[in-house]
Amino acid sequence: MKKIYILWLRQVKKYIRSKSRMAGSLFQPLLYLIAMGYGLGSVFQRAGQGNYVDFLVPGIVGMNIIFTSMFAGMEVIWDRQFGFLKETLVAPMSRFNIMLGRTIGSATIATGQGLIVMLLSFFVGFRMPNIWMIIPAIIVMILISLLFTSVSTMIGSMLRDMQGFQAVMNFLIMPLFLLSGALYPLNGLPSFLTAVTIVDPLSYGIDAMRGLLIGSSHFGVGLDLVVLTALTVIFLWLGGHFFKKVQI
């Protein structure tokens, strides 16, 4: 456990020391929240859907988490290119534990980013019926972070080229985000889009946060948590499997 903790601590310290990364990763979600929350708010209310800022916040938090999680795979490629990964892999611990320490560290960062965005959203008008529901919402954020950090690590373990990794992640992240219901309700979609949202893992994370924070859930919070937990376990195993095959 101490070795896993050291790898976790390295990830967190690298993030804290990178002030530009901290500022940059917060600017985009806040821009989305303010521009879209107020820009489309009147349209959303005229359609009888309520306050759009309240609806939008869980989606923007999910967006911030999935974008931050992408750095986990990038760091695998960076560490391979600069030699740190080679030094890590010769340590007297299993590769799965190395992957686990790195993944938990990156997931901690992503969860922290999501929580900061959620807290800042109160300053732009976000309101929730029960403030204490933030606690179970944090658990959902942890599951989303672990899931997508594992996916990013798995992809980073298979690729050696940074440009190729970015192309693959952009190809995955934008559809996952846009088709998750982060920006619009999932009710009344065409059948082919409904099918896509059902297989989109982020849909369940955002839906669970929306159900907990504002009491509006499409799938049901219970089903959301079951699916998220199952997918997180599966992709943690897959991330460890592919990390074991990393070639230096």
HUSUL-V159161 format. One record per backbone hydrogen bond with DSSP energy under -1.0 kcal/mol. NH is the residue of the N-H (numbers start at 1). CO is the residue of the C=O. Records with the same first field share a line. If there is no record, write none. Layout:
NH = CO  CO
This chain:
5 = 1
6 = 2
7 = 3
8 = 4
9 = 5
10 = 6
11 = 7
12 = 8
13 = 9
14 = 10
15 = 11
16 = 12
17 = 13
18 = 15
19 = 17
22 = 18
23 = 19
24 = 20
25 = 21
27 = 23
28 = 24
30 = 26
31 = 27
32 = 28
33 = 29
34 = 30
35 = 31
36 = 32
37 = 33
38 = 34
39 = 35
40 = 36
44 = 40
45 = 41
46 = 42
47 = 43
48 = 45
49 = 44
55 = 51
56 = 52
57 = 53
60 = 56
61 = 57
62 = 58
63 = 59
64 = 60
65 = 61
66 = 62
67 = 63
68 = 64
69 = 65
71 = 68
72 = 69
74 = 70
75 = 71
76 = 72
77 = 73
78 = 74
79 = 75
80 = 76
81 = 77
82 = 78
85 = 79
87 = 83
88 = 84
89 = 85
90 = 86
91 = 88
93 = 91
98 = 94
99 = 95
100 = 96
101 = 97
102 = 98
103 = 99
104 = 100
105 = 101
106 = 102
107 = 103
108 = 104
109 = 105
110 = 106
111 = 107
112 = 108
113 = 109
114 = 110
115 = 111
116 = 112
117 = 113
118 = 114
119 = 115
120 = 116
121 = 117
122 = 119
123 = 120
124 = 121
126 = 121
133 = 130
134 = 131
135 = 132
137 = 133
138 = 134
139 = 135
140 = 136
141 = 137
142 = 138
143 = 139
144 = 140
145 = 141
146 = 142
147 = 143
148 = 144
149 = 145
150 = 146
151 = 147
152 = 148
153 = 149
154 = 150
155 = 151
156 = 152
157 = 153
159 = 155
165 = 161
166 = 162
167 = 163
168 = 164
169 = 165
170 = 166
171 = 167
172 = 168
173 = 169
174 = 170
176 = 172
177 = 173
178 = 174
179 = 175
180 = 177
194 = 190
195 = 191
196 = 192
197 = 193
198 = 194
199 = 195
203 = 200
205 = 201
206 = 202
207 = 203
208 = 204
209 = 205
210 = 206
211 = 207
212 = 208
213 = 209
214 = 210
216 = 210
224 = 220
225 = 221
226 = 222
227 = 223
228 = 224
229 = 225
230 = 226
231 = 227
232 = 228
233 = 229
234 = 230
235 = 231
236 = 232
237 = 233
238 = 234
239 = 235
240 = 236
241 = 237
242 = 238
243 = 239
244 = 240
246 = 243
